[in-house]
Amino acid sequence: MRFFSFLLALAATATARRVVSVDISKATPEQKGLDRRAFSATLVNNRTAYFARVTVGTPPQPLTLHVDTGSSDLWVLAEGSDLCNSFRLQQEWGYCFDTFDPEQSSTFETVGRGDFAIRYVDGTGSSGDYFTDNVGLGDGVTITNLQMGLAHEATSNWGMLGIGYTAAVAAAEPYPNIIDLLLEQGQIPIKAYSLYLNDASAQSGTILFGGIDTEKFIGELQSIDVIPNNQTGLYDHFTVALTSVTATSDSGITNLLASDSSPIEIILDSGTTLTYLPESMTAPLFRLVDAFDDTDGFTATGLVYADCALRSRTDLFLTYQFGGPTGPVINVSAAEMIMDDLKPYIFSGGLILPSDIPWPNDRVCRMGVMTADHEPPYLVGDTFLRSAYVVYDLTNNVIAMAQSNVNATSSRVIEIPTNGTVPLVTGVATPASQQTGSDEENAAAGAVRPGLNWEVLGVAGMAGVFTLCGMGLFGL
């Protein structure tokens, strides 16, 4: 194991020289056009997502894109796409959102007519052309001549900001994606970014391309190796080793994945709302919280329900550990494990609950952890990622994590340099919810200490990446 360490190019100040900050917002798009079958499937898969505002073209056309670490293409819905013009498709897939009009951009150029096609494991996807144009990110940053997909046919309601590995782009031949061009055009010092989703009650978070914010995590960032595809040897997804999971409650600790068991592979995927784990792990968790499983049968809703009253219990939480006994440890509270997002659908009549569910309608929540219907790697989505501050280093093929400092009100952004002997970067000493001192006193807790050289921890016996089938927006 090694600590995720950095040589500071600048002192830790409120801003950094080559860091691109992009605000992201949590939203639940309206799906009024869906029929009941499609509504149920959409509710199971991805009801809440994180979006970034970007611009495409000259003059800039503002677009809202779904942020997805599990795929690698940036693509947009074309002005005349079929989903935006077909009532039948909207009944099945929902309304379309922001669209791009290539005829209004003087810098638009088609580079692959009919070559763009992407499919996600939740059944959605899009197809059309590849094109190049300018993209605006954050506060005045422009990326020129970025290759993107222009979707003329789509079953996804919005465009996608894929920020994964280049090897996973949908094109037959890999091309430089948005992270490659941010580096190539001098906007960031390294192909790396940090992701801060904040907690379930917050409506916004941040992506820092090329930087980290030491006010947004607690303790030290610790890193683990990304696992390459065992068939190709390429790094194509953010696959890491999950080595231990426990559930703590007032009755004690339940091992869901014992530390002396074989590790399992998971993919950290912001494009997936829920977390999917094998039945050997979810079954004891569901028993522990007396969950109501309604995933089997022709009339099943496909959800696992839980009592909303459990969300306020501070004694109930999950603990994930990655990369072995000295790897990063992330706690996930009951309020993140159990999601209170069903009431609008219950009371509108869109969601028909099972007649034998044991709680009144106003106490019906759903589990944010579900049983995977596929072999590993498993998808670990937003119900985990909101509890973690995650740094995705595509240059060195490592993931760094620390406990998220949710609802932080201050910021200390530093640049991630390319290489060197490194001091350790630490976050705050206490969560924002427990801080009582001044902003200056709390900021001082984030420190830079003389560090270690990188040490490699091998995970023996780890299997490679298998063909993935299941939920989420993981690109195939």
N, C-alpha and C positions, 0 to 999 in steps of 0.2 A: 504494500500500500504506500501511497505517497500523498502528501498534502498538495493541493493545487496551489502553486506558488507563482508569483510574478515578479519580474524586475520592473520597478515603477519608472516609467519614462518621465512622469511629472509627479509632483507632490499631490497627495490626495486632496483635491479641491472640489468645489461644487460642479465644475465642468472639466472635461478632458479634451485634448486637442483633436484626436482622431477617433471620436466615438459618435455614432449616429443613434440618437434616441428616437424611438417610435412608440407613441402611446397606443395601447390596445384597449378596447372596450368590450365588456361582456354584454351579449344581447341574445334574446330569444326571438328570432324572426317570426312574424305572423305567418300562419299556414292555413288561412281560412278556406282555401280552395281544396284542401285535401278531403278525399273520401275516407270512410272510417278505417278501412284496411291500411291505407297509406298513413293515416294519422297515427295509428298504433305503432307501426314500424318506425316512423320518424321520432316518436316520443321515446322509444327504446334506445335509439342509436345516438342521436345528436340534437337534443333540444336546445342546449345552450352552447354558444361558441364564442370565441374571441376574435375580434375584428380589428384591422388597422386601416386607417385612412391613407390612401396614396393618390398620386396623380399619374396619368398616362397620357402621352402625346404632347403636341405643340399646336395651339395653346393647351395648357394642362386641363385634362378632364378628371374631376375628382371621382374616386371610386372607393368603395368599402370592400375589403377582401378578408376572407377567413384565413387566420394565421394557422399554419400547419407545419410542425416539425417533422411529420411523418411522410411528407412528400417534398418534391424538389422543384416543381414548375410553378412559375407565376402565370396564371391564365385569367382571362377576363371574358365576360359574356358579351357577345357581339350585339349591337343595336337591334338587329333583326333575327336574333336566335329563335329557334322553334319554341322553346319553353316560354318565351316572352309573348308569343303570338298564338298560342294554342290553349284553348280552354280545357280540352281533354287532357293535355299534359299537366296543366296546372291542377286539375282534380287529382291527379296521381302523385305529383311531386311538389306541389305548392307553387306560389308565385315566384317570379324572378325578381332580382333586385338590380343594383346599379349595372348599367351597360356602357360599353365603349363604342363610339362611332368612328371608325377609321377614316372616313371621308372628311372628318373635321380636323385631322392631324396632318400637318405638313411634313412631319418626320416619320410617318408610318411607312413601313416597307414589308411586303410579304416575302418570306424567305423559304417557306415550305408549304405549298398549297395542299391541303388535305393530309398533312403529315402529323398533325397533333391529335392525339387520342389518349385519354387517361381514364382509368376506372378505379374506384375506391371499393373497399370491401363491404361498405354498407349498401352497395348496390347503385350508388350514384356515379356520375362521371360526365365527361364532355368530350367533344371532338370538333375539329375544324382545321385551322391553318396555324402555322408558326409565323410570327412576324417580329420585327424589331422596332423599337421606339424608345423614347425617353421616359424614365420613371422618377417621380419625385417622392422622397421619403422624409419624414421628420420635419425639421425646421430648415428648409431651404436646400437640402441635399438632392442633387440630380444625378441619376445614373443614365449615361447615354448608351444608345444602341443595345439595349437589353433584349434578348430573345424571349418571347412569351407566346403563350397559346391564345388564340382567338376562337372562342367556342361558338359555332353556328348551331350545333346540336348539343343539348345539355339536359341532364336530369338532376343537376345540382343548382340550387337557387342563387348562388352567388359565386363570384370568382374566388380564386385561391392564391394566397401568398405562401408558396411552398419554400421552406428554408432548410431543407435537408441536404444530403450529400449530392454532388453532381452526378455520381454514378447511378442515382435513382431517377433522373429525369425521364420523362415519358418518350423522348425522341429515340429513334433507332441508333443514332450516334450521340454520345454525350456532348453537351454544349455548356459554356460558362453560364451559370445561373446567377441570381442576384447577389449571393455572397461572394462568388468569384469576382464579379465586376466591382463590388464595393472595395475589395482589396486591390484589384488591378488598376482602378481609377483613383487610388490613393485616399479613399475615404476612411478606411480602417487599417490598422497595422497587421492584422492577422485574421484568418477566417475563423472567427469565434464570436459568440454572442451570449448574452445572459437573458434569462426569461424570468419575469416576476409577474405572476398572475394575481397576487393578492388573495384574500380569502373569499368565501362564497358570498358574503354579504356586500363585498366591494364591487363596483361597476367598472373598474379600470385597473390596468397594470402597465408594464413597460417591457419592451425589448431594447437592449443596448447592444448594437452591433459594434464589436471591438472594445467593449468596456464592461465593467461591473460596478455595482453600487453597494458599497460596504454598509450602508444603512438599511439595506433590505434583507439582510440575513443575520442569523445569530451564530456566534462562534466562528469556527474555521471552515473554509471550503475544503472538502476532501475529494480526491478524484479517483476514478476507476477507468480502466481501459474499455473502449468500445470494442465489441466483438465483431470481426469481419465475417462476411458471408463465407461459409465453409465450402461452398461450391465454386465460387469465383475468386475468393481471396480478396474481394473488394470491400471497402467500407461503404455501405449503401444505406444503412439505417442506424439509428441510435440505439443499438442493442447492447444491453449490459447484463451482468450477472446479479440476480436477486438471490441472496443467500440465507435470509431469515425474515420471517414475518410472525409477529405475535399479536394477540388481541388481549388487551388488559381491561378488566372490569372489576366490580366490587367483589366478585367471586374468585379473583386471582388472574393468573396469566395462562392463556391458551395458546399453544404452539400451532400455528397454521402451516408454517414451513420451518422445521427445526434447523438450527444452525449446523447440526452434524449431518443433515440430509444433503443430497446432491443439489447444487444451485440450479435455478431455472432461468431461462433467458426471457427478458422482457424488453419491450421497446417503449421509450419515453415519447409519447405522441400527444402533442397539444391539440391535434385535430380530432381527438376522441374524447367525448364527454365523460364516459365512465371508465372504470378500471376492470379489466377482464383477467381472472385468475382461474386455475384449474379447480375442478370440483372438490378435489382432496383438500383444498384450502377454503373454498367458499362454504362447503357444507357445515363444518364446525362453526364458522362465523355466523351463518344464518341461524343455527341452533342457539348460539350464545345470545343473540338479540331477539329471539322468537320471531324471526322474519316469516312472512307469508309468501311462499313461492307460487307465482301464477305464470309460469313459463311453459307449461306443458298443456296440450290439448288444443282442439280446433278453435275454441272460443277464448283461449287464454289471451291476456293483455300483453304477455311477454315481459312483465315487470316482477320484481321481488319487492314486496311492501314491508314497511317497518313502522313502528309507532313513533310519531313525531316527538313524543315526550322524551325519547332517548337522546335527542340532539343536544339537550341542555346538560347532560351528564358529563362532568369533567373527569370522572373515573373511568370512562369508556373511551378507548382509543386504540388505534393500530400502530405498530412500530415496524417499519421496514428497514432492513439493513442490506447494503450492497457491497459486493466485492470481498466478503470475508469478515472476520471478527474485528478488524481495525478499519473497516470501510465506513462510509457515511451512513448515518442513522437519521431517519426522518419519522416523526410522529404525525399521525393523521387523526384529528379529533373526531368525535362523534358527529359534530355538526357538518363535517366534510364527508364522513362515511355515509351519512344518511341525508338524503336530499329532500328539501321541502319545496318542490316546484310543481306539484300536481294540482293544487287547489283550483287554479283557473280552469283546468280541463275537467275536473270533477264537477264543479258547480255549473259549468256551462253545458254539461251533458256530453262533451266530446269523449270523455273517458268513463266507461261503464265499469265500476268496480265489481269484483266477485261478490256474490250475495253473502258468502260466509266469512268475509274478512272481519276480524275480531275488534276493530276500532271504529268509532264514529268517523264520518267523512272528514271532519276538520282535524283529525289526528292521523290521517293517512299520508305517510311519506314513502319514499322508495329508497332502496339501497343504491349507493353509488359504486358498489362492487358487485359484479355479476360473474356468473360462471361462463368461462370461455367454451366455445363449441369447436375449437380447433387445437392443433398441436402448437407447441411453443415455436417462436417467441410469442408471448402474450402482450397485449396492449395495455399499457398503464397510462391513463389519460388524466383529464383535468381534476378529477376527484382525488388524485394523488398530487399532481403538480402544483396545485394551489398551496400545498403545505411545504413545498421545497423551493429554494432558490437554485436554479440550475444554470450552469455554464456549459455550453456546447462548443467544444474546441475541435473544429474540423481539420485544422492543420496538424495537430498532434494526436488526434483520434482518442480523446479522453472526454469524459463527462465529469464535471465537478458539481458537488451538491452540498448544501447546508440547509438547516431549518429556516424556513421563510420567516421574516419579521413582518408579519401581516399588519396592515394598517399603519405602516411607518409614515411619518409626516415630514421627515427630512431626507436629504440625499447627499452622498459623497461619492462621486463617480470618478473612477480611475481607468486609465487606458490599459489594455492588455498588450504588452509588448510581445515581439515575436519569439525571442529566446533569451538565454542568459542564465547566470546563477541567480537564484530567486529568493527574496524574502517572503515569508508567509503573510497572506492577507487575511485578516480577521474581520468579522462583522461586529455588530453590537453585542454587549454582554447580556442584556436582558431584552425581552420582547417589548414592543411599543406599548402594549397594554399594561406593562408593569413599570414603565419608566416614570419617575417622579422628578428627576433633576431637570436642569435646563437643557436646551438643544445642544449647547456646546459641551456640557458634561457628558451627555449620552453619546455624542459624536466621538468624543475622545476614547470611548471604549473600542471603536474600530481602529486597529493598530497595525503597523507593519513591523514585523520582528525578523531578526536574522534567521535565514531559512536554511533549508536542506536542498541538496541536489535531488533530481528526480530519481525515484526508485521504482522499479517495475514489479508489480505483483502479477504473477501468472495465475490464471484460474484453471487448474488442471481438469482435464476431462470435459471441458465445456463443449457441448454440441454446437454446430453451426446454425445458420439461419435456414429454416425450412419454409416451404410454401405456406403462405398465410391465408387463412380463410376466417372471417369473423367480422366484428363490428368496427366502426370507426372510419376515419378518413385516411388511413394508411394507403398510400398509392401502390397499385400493383403494376 
